[in-house]
Amino acid sequence: MPLRILRHCAAASVFVLLGAPELYSQAGAEYGIITANSAGVAASVKPTIPNITLPGAASSAGAGASSTTTNAPAIMPEVAATANRDFLQSHSGADAARISLRTAPVLAQAWIDGRFVGPTPLDLKLAPGHHRVLVRAPNMQESAQEFDLAAKQTQPIDLALKASAQSTVVLHWPSRK
């Protein structure tokens, strides 16, 4: 009997040790998807992306299925980003200004004035005036910046995102007396 229990414990340990990396990978992927789509800390900027299906995400009802809460068709992020960039650029007017948005890390997801515009780096024409940019990346703290554009101005915007996990650990050991 004790040998049988020992074999079962050994088998369970092997399964746990071999399956741990896959579990961490799955958890990391789900966290990245959640943080990329969450409204986050910036209460004044709440990007609205209607029923977007993330690339590579399997829908339970199949591709192109409509949401259970709305009857709107699913929209891919690339399609929404292209439509929003086209909207912003078409409404920029004759005195359009240009921005060059760069982030570290690259391929961070960007929102301008609450509209999802896709991954960085980006070069866009915008209407002169006050604007707000928000960028997010998995496992990073989101970054937001407000800026003003003058007519026909070109402005570079560089945002560096910081890791959301604590990078240093400080241990305090009891002192000897």
Rosetta silent file (secondary structure, phi, psi, omega in degrees, C-alpha in Angstrom):
SEQUENCE: MPLRILRHCAAASVFVLLGAPELYSQAGAEYGIITANSAGVAASVKPTIPNITLPGAASSAGAGASSTTTNAPAIMPEVAATANRDFLQSHSGADAARISLRTAPVLAQAWIDGRFVGPTPLDLKLAPGHHRVLVRAPNMQESAQEFDLAAKQTQPIDLALKASAQSTVVLHWPSRK
SCORE:     score description
SCORE:     0.000 S_00000001
   1 L     0.000  -49.975 -179.893    0.000    0.000    0.000 S_00000001
   2 H   -62.786  -33.551  178.452    2.683    2.653    0.870 S_00000001
   3 H   -66.534  -37.534  177.863    4.588    1.836   -2.345 S_00000001
   4 H   -63.707  -43.701  178.575    1.405    2.380   -4.376 S_00000001
   5 H   -64.492  -40.461  178.747    0.857    5.795   -2.760 S_00000001
   6 H   -62.870  -41.534  177.692    4.493    6.696   -3.400 S_00000001
   7 H   -63.693  -42.341  178.685    4.126    5.810   -7.100 S_00000001
   8 H   -63.570  -41.652  177.653    0.965    7.933   -7.382 S_00000001
   9 H   -64.374  -40.588  178.902    2.697   10.890   -5.713 S_00000001
  10 H   -65.305  -43.519  179.248    5.692   10.544   -8.039 S_00000001
  11 H   -63.060  -42.808  179.030    3.439   10.384  -11.112 S_00000001
  12 H   -63.999  -39.049  178.652    1.488   13.453   -9.956 S_00000001
  13 H   -63.527  -41.267  179.208    4.739   15.343   -9.355 S_00000001
  14 H   -63.324  -44.953  179.169    5.952   14.570  -12.881 S_00000001
  15 H   -62.131  -41.054  179.889    2.662   15.776  -14.389 S_00000001
  16 H   -66.022  -45.185 -178.468    2.784   18.990  -12.344 S_00000001
  17 H   -67.334  -36.722 -179.887    6.411   19.717  -13.234 S_00000001
  18 H   -76.790  -28.647 -177.496    5.917   19.011  -16.939 S_00000001
  19 H   -89.991  -11.356 -176.272    2.670   20.988  -17.187 S_00000001
  20 H   -61.215  -45.754 -179.559    3.804   24.110  -15.277 S_00000001
  21 H   -60.239  -39.132  179.078    5.416   25.975  -18.225 S_00000001
  22 H   -65.356  -38.570  178.771    2.276   25.556  -20.346 S_00000001
  23 H   -65.325  -41.895  178.548    0.115   26.839  -17.489 S_00000001
  24 H   -66.071  -38.758  178.099    2.334   29.904  -17.040 S_00000001
  25 H   -63.301  -45.085  179.448    2.299   30.540  -20.797 S_00000001
  26 H   -62.989  -44.204  179.964   -1.490   30.323  -20.908 S_00000001
  27 H   -63.092  -40.629  178.577   -1.832   32.612  -17.887 S_00000001
  28 H   -64.476  -41.690  179.197    0.564   35.123  -19.445 S_00000001
  29 H   -64.802  -43.437  179.395   -1.326   35.127  -22.735 S_00000001
  30 H   -66.026  -38.650  177.783   -4.670   35.620  -21.006 S_00000001
  31 H   -63.360  -41.100  178.736   -3.236   38.424  -18.857 S_00000001
  32 H   -62.213  -41.310  178.854   -1.887   40.139  -21.975 S_00000001
  33 H   -66.433  -42.213 -178.979   -5.274   39.972  -23.675 S_00000001
  34 H   -65.528  -45.524 -177.823   -7.064   41.258  -20.590 S_00000001
  35 H   -70.697  -29.473  179.575   -4.677   44.171  -20.028 S_00000001
  36 H   -71.095  -25.986 -176.578   -4.676   45.107  -23.700 S_00000001
  37 H  -106.808   -6.824 -176.728   -8.470   45.445  -23.725 S_00000001
  38 L   -76.837  157.773 -179.586   -9.163   46.779  -20.229 S_00000001
  39 L   -72.983  -23.723  173.305  -10.107   50.385  -19.600 S_00000001
  40 L    70.375 -161.362 -173.675   -7.233   50.644  -17.127 S_00000001
  41 L   -80.510  -28.604 -175.989   -6.338   53.441  -14.804 S_00000001
  42 L   -72.982   94.371 -175.817   -6.936   56.340  -17.196 S_00000001
  43 L   -70.154  -27.365 -177.848  -10.508   57.181  -16.273 S_00000001
  44 L   -79.513  -19.279  178.543  -10.731   60.080  -18.682 S_00000001
  45 L  -114.396  110.133  176.956   -9.801   57.919  -21.682 S_00000001
  46 L  -122.209   88.873 -178.471  -12.098   54.982  -22.234 S_00000001
  47 L   -61.080  133.775  179.162  -11.417   53.676  -25.731 S_00000001
  48 L  -105.636  113.781  177.855  -14.516   52.159  -27.241 S_00000001
  49 L  -120.424  106.771 -173.931  -13.816   49.223  -29.504 S_00000001
  50 L   -72.005  115.423  168.881  -17.088   47.597  -30.535 S_00000001
  51 L    44.909   54.296 -179.071  -17.054   43.804  -30.283 S_00000001
  52 E   -89.200  130.365  175.474  -13.497   43.255  -31.559 S_00000001
  53 L   -91.937  126.371 -178.954  -12.268   39.688  -31.846 S_00000001
  54 L   -70.949  143.442  178.976   -8.586   39.385  -30.999 S_00000001
  55 L   -59.973  134.466  178.023   -6.393   37.764  -33.659 S_00000001
  56 L    82.826   -6.505  179.324   -5.880   34.082  -32.949 S_00000001
  57 L   -84.286  129.559 -179.356   -8.641   33.951  -30.340 S_00000001
  58 L   -86.119  129.444  177.175  -11.070   31.116  -30.959 S_00000001
  59 L   -89.720  143.993 -178.793  -14.722   32.033  -30.662 S_00000001
  60 L   -68.469  -25.349 -179.535  -17.057   29.437  -29.222 S_00000001
  61 L   -99.731    2.712  179.415  -19.541   30.076  -32.020 S_00000001
  62 L    99.341  172.099 -177.982  -16.913   30.218  -34.784 S_00000001
  63 L   -67.793  142.485  178.035  -15.367   33.032  -36.790 S_00000001
  64 L    76.447   10.964 -179.983  -17.561   35.993  -37.550 S_00000001
  65 L   -72.811  150.116  179.063  -20.014   35.128  -34.792 S_00000001
  66 L   -87.584  157.833 -177.377  -21.955   37.953  -33.264 S_00000001
  67 L   -67.875  153.926  177.917  -21.672   38.890  -29.621 S_00000001
  68 L   -76.091  -22.100 -178.116  -24.106   37.509  -27.092 S_00000001
  69 L   -93.959  -25.308  178.031  -24.797   40.990  -25.712 S_00000001
  70 L  -132.501  164.971  177.320  -25.204   42.833  -29.018 S_00000001
  71 L   -96.959    9.928  179.742  -26.186   41.949  -32.536 S_00000001
  72 L   -72.794  140.179  177.764  -23.202   43.834  -33.991 S_00000001
  73 L   -68.170  153.233  179.122  -20.855   41.732  -36.113 S_00000001
  74 L   -66.960  140.168 -179.621  -17.393   40.999  -34.710 S_00000001
  75 E  -119.105  130.898  177.159  -14.725   43.483  -35.833 S_00000001
  76 L   -74.682  147.189 -178.836  -11.065   42.597  -36.083 S_00000001
  77 H   -57.959  -37.233 -179.113   -8.673   45.035  -34.330 S_00000001
  78 H   -63.574  -38.470  179.919   -6.829   45.759  -37.575 S_00000001
  79 H   -67.227  -44.155  179.098  -10.083   46.791  -39.275 S_00000001
  80 H   -63.928  -42.346 -179.604  -11.080   49.052  -36.366 S_00000001
  81 H   -63.473  -44.116  179.389   -7.604   50.626  -36.246 S_00000001
  82 H   -62.634  -44.354  179.522   -7.596   51.311  -39.989 S_00000001
  83 H   -62.918  -41.440 -179.519  -11.082   52.844  -39.848 S_00000001
  84 H   -69.470  -40.278  176.510  -10.134   55.056  -36.882 S_00000001
  85 H   -62.745  -43.760  178.101   -6.860   56.201  -38.492 S_00000001
  86 H   -61.012  -41.179  178.518   -8.751   57.025  -41.699 S_00000001
  87 H   -61.502  -50.149 -178.602  -11.361   58.959  -39.699 S_00000001
  88 H   -61.047  -41.684 -177.874   -8.774   61.013  -37.811 S_00000001
  89 H   -72.940  -35.001  179.540   -6.818   61.790  -40.977 S_00000001
  90 H   -72.344  -23.618  178.546   -9.906   62.641  -43.055 S_00000001
  91 L   -98.394   14.387 -177.797  -11.050   65.076  -40.360 S_00000001
  92 L   -80.652  -23.340  176.056   -7.639   66.732  -40.001 S_00000001
  93 L    81.431 -177.909 -176.923   -8.443   69.503  -42.505 S_00000001
  94 L   -70.610  -28.101 -179.355   -6.255   71.632  -44.743 S_00000001
  95 L   -95.664   31.389 -174.401   -4.050   72.773  -41.828 S_00000001
  96 L   -55.559  140.833  173.579   -3.332   69.203  -40.699 S_00000001
  97 E  -102.349  163.783  179.932   -0.498   68.602  -38.280 S_00000001
  98 E  -121.375  142.151  171.251    1.580   65.426  -38.196 S_00000001
  99 E  -122.389  149.923  174.957    2.628   63.254  -35.282 S_00000001
 100 E  -122.491  101.197 -174.908    5.231   60.536  -35.207 S_00000001
 101 E   -94.711  119.719  178.487    4.347   58.180  -32.330 S_00000001
 102 E  -126.224  142.431  179.002    7.137   55.865  -31.131 S_00000001
 103 E  -132.916  157.644  169.667    7.103   53.626  -28.062 S_00000001
 104 E  -124.834  112.126    7.697    9.439   51.401  -26.161 S_00000001
 105 L   -79.190  159.506  176.413    8.606   48.560  -26.487 S_00000001
 106 L   -71.482  166.216 -178.979    7.471   48.741  -30.105 S_00000001
 107 L    66.908   23.464  172.396    4.107   47.309  -31.161 S_00000001
 108 L   -72.233  147.988  179.765    2.323   48.797  -28.149 S_00000001
 109 E   -80.377  132.800 -173.271   -1.398   49.324  -28.769 S_00000001
 110 E  -119.675  143.655  173.125   -2.245   53.017  -29.211 S_00000001
 111 E  -125.284  135.328  174.424   -5.387   55.125  -28.758 S_00000001
 112 E  -121.813  124.365 -177.565   -5.660   58.747  -29.873 S_00000001
 113 L    51.822   39.652  177.031   -8.512   60.807  -28.469 S_00000001
 114 L    80.892    3.870  179.665  -10.180   57.597  -27.295 S_00000001
 115 E  -109.000  128.993  178.381   -9.977   55.889  -30.709 S_00000001
 116 E   -68.765  124.119 -177.656   -7.959   52.704  -31.175 S_00000001
 117 E  -117.877    1.785  173.661   -5.398   53.362  -33.942 S_00000001
 118 E   103.801 -170.621 -177.069   -3.307   50.177  -33.810 S_00000001
 119 E   -78.584  151.755  177.121    0.242   49.178  -32.918 S_00000001
 120 L   -85.874  157.541    4.525    3.171   51.593  -32.791 S_00000001
 121 L   -78.623  151.986 -178.093    5.199   53.037  -34.482 S_00000001
 122 E  -136.509  144.728  170.010    2.666   55.323  -36.198 S_00000001
 123 E  -124.398  120.078 -175.197    2.768   58.434  -38.383 S_00000001
 124 E  -134.015  151.805  168.653   -0.573   60.255  -38.538 S_00000001
 125 E   -96.318  132.442  178.928   -2.123   63.497  -39.718 S_00000001
 126 E  -131.523  156.951  175.260   -4.323   65.095  -37.039 S_00000001
 127 L   -68.173  145.651  175.369   -6.381   68.258  -36.806 S_00000001
 128 L   -60.286  148.694  178.955   -4.651   71.116  -34.975 S_00000001
 129 E   133.885 -163.889 -176.348   -5.656   71.388  -31.331 S_00000001
 130 E   -89.228  132.384 -179.870   -5.517   69.453  -28.077 S_00000001
 131 E  -137.051  163.941  177.464   -5.124   65.659  -28.260 S_00000001
 132 E  -135.288  133.429  177.265   -4.466   62.746  -25.915 S_00000001
 133 E  -116.817  139.823  177.605   -2.543   59.564  -26.692 S_00000001
 134 E  -130.521  131.701  177.945   -2.712   56.368  -24.619 S_00000001
 135 E  -127.108  144.865  179.864   -0.472   53.342  -25.210 S_00000001
 136 E  -138.324  148.223  173.935   -0.616   49.872  -23.679 S_00000001
 137 L  -146.347  150.522  179.393    1.461   46.721  -23.944 S_00000001
 138 L   -57.494  139.006  177.843    1.201   43.366  -22.164 S_00000001
 139 L    62.304   21.032  179.091    2.933   43.262  -18.781 S_00000001
 140 E  -127.294  153.678  173.838    3.627   47.003  -18.968 S_00000001
 141 L   -76.622  137.515  179.109    2.066   50.017  -17.256 S_00000001
 142 L   -69.526  156.469 -178.379    0.019   52.073  -19.678 S_00000001
 143 E  -131.622  136.913  179.146    1.271   55.524  -20.557 S_00000001
 144 E  -130.046  148.924  177.940   -0.748   58.587  -21.543 S_00000001
 145 E  -148.175  137.389  174.409    0.284   62.006  -22.766 S_00000001
 146 E  -102.757  145.663 -178.382   -1.644   65.116  -23.730 S_00000001
 147 E  -152.053  156.641  177.111   -0.291   67.431  -26.390 S_00000001
 148 E  -113.718  138.242  178.987   -1.263   70.462  -28.465 S_00000001
 149 E  -116.561  133.355  173.360   -0.699   70.682  -32.203 S_00000001
 150 L   -91.418  163.603  179.936   -0.400   73.892  -34.194 S_00000001
 151 L   -57.779  132.753  176.489   -1.422   74.091  -37.850 S_00000001
 152 L    58.429   23.490  178.682    0.978   72.227  -40.161 S_00000001
 153 L   -86.365  146.881  171.907    3.236   71.303  -37.233 S_00000001
 154 E  -113.472  125.000 -176.018    5.174   68.023  -37.101 S_00000001
 155 E  -131.057  123.922  173.416    5.612   66.661  -33.590 S_00000001
 156 E   -82.072  141.634  176.252    7.431   63.518  -32.467 S_00000001
 157 E  -128.162  116.073  179.846    5.927   61.714  -29.464 S_00000001
 158 E  -115.723  122.109  179.851    8.109   59.168  -27.712 S_00000001
 159 E  -123.861  129.255  176.531    6.631   57.140  -24.845 S_00000001
 160 E  -107.636  123.393  178.986    8.507   54.566  -22.796 S_00000001
 161 L   -89.563  144.968  179.096    6.357   52.070  -20.929 S_00000001
 162 L  -101.912  149.686  178.248    7.514   50.677  -17.604 S_00000001
 163 E   -61.614  139.622 -178.824    7.195   47.055  -16.549 S_00000001
 164 L   -82.047  -20.103  178.297    4.104   46.479  -14.429 S_00000001
 165 L   -85.488  149.173  178.158    5.796   43.859  -12.259 S_00000001
 166 L   -67.444  129.952 -175.076    8.066   44.899   -9.445 S_00000001
 167 L   -94.101  -15.574  178.575   11.641   44.562  -10.675 S_00000001
 168 L  -127.956  147.731  178.198   13.458   44.596   -7.323 S_00000001
 169 L  -123.431  129.290  179.416   12.839   42.760   -4.084 S_00000001
 170 L  -111.529  123.534  178.119   14.180   44.048   -0.771 S_00000001
 171 L  -106.821  135.032  176.921   14.520   41.579    2.086 S_00000001
 172 L  -114.582  111.483  179.579   14.940   42.752    5.662 S_00000001
 173 L   -91.654  148.990  176.671   16.474   40.125    7.897 S_00000001
 174 L   -62.507  136.619 -179.366   16.269   40.400   11.657 S_00000001
 175 L   -78.977  151.616  178.273   19.439   41.920   13.051 S_00000001
 176 L   -84.122  139.461  178.417   21.581   40.008   15.499 S_00000001
 177 L  -124.402    0.000    0.000   21.790   41.378   19.011 S_00000001
